[in-house]
């Protein structure tokens, strides 16, 4: 993990790696997360391209390993009193 120090000593956390995708392909990913005190950062890049909605809260990306394409990405604001699931776009 790699962290970049921001306000109040909080750190944004980055994790990167490679997963198998399909029979022979490798899927490179890089995930970064940090709250208000670490710059409000949210990122999920696959094969070097941003795929996330980059919103506050929980961000998820659904990836098809057969076609090697993004199916969808969603985000949930976990700071809202009543967390709601967004409508399909």
C-alpha angles and dihedrals in degrees: 000000000000122000132193114206116234135164119337092010093286116145134215107226124222125191123183134178149127129268129187112256119191119332102316108001126103121218114211115204137182122188124188125184132175134153132223094293092052100048104281091268126173125164138152113181124182119195089350097307126107111245104167130096086232093219132146113274127017118358122188134181124200111210127192107219092193096057093025090227137121113261095191144319126221137182133202121200100224091185095067116101090236110029107214130197109238121237118255113271 
